[in-house]
Amino acid sequence: MRIVQELPLEGDAPVHRIDGAGLCALLGVTPAVLTDLKRKGIAVHCGRDAWDLTATVSGYCAHLRGTASGRGGEEHVNTLTAERARLAKEQADAQALKNARARGELIEADAVTREWADVLRGVRARVLAVSSKVRQRLGHLTSEDVAEIDAILREALTEAAQEGAEHGTD
């Protein structure tokens, strides 16, 4: 690590220059992080492989304090605020779902599917029983007439099942 003090000019404070490798070692960062700190205006570059030690260390310490206190720059604060808002919304949504479920306003989709499947099985069984009831109540119909009624009912059930499958409600 090489630190060079420049002579002050016209009452200015002396500038302490340090090379990039020395500054990285001093701050405990990689060259890529140092480049990012330069881009953000935290690290002060003075020329080819020369950095202003005092200004960079001061800027880096201020940056670390700001980050630690949640004030890590405008971009960081905006990102953090957006993330907190998103988290709060997700937590509120989760609580709203729990409350709706507790009040009985929310029913699980699987339970609805099972219930409707049971209802539709009952309807199907009743429709299929129609032809035997027709045979009992309307004795004057021939076996062919009752068979035709049964075929029409089965055809209607098949069409309803196909329509349900097309609409995703099989």
Secondary structure, 3 states (H helix, E strand, C coil): CCEEECCCCCCCCCCEEECHHHHHHHHCCCHHHHHHHHHCCCCCEEECCEEEHHHHHHHHHHHHHHHHCCCCCHHHHHHHHHHHHHHHHHHHHHHHHHHHHHCCCCCCHHHHHHHHHHHHHHHHHHHHHHHHHHHHHCCCCCHHHHHHHHHHHHHHHHHHHHHHHHCCCC
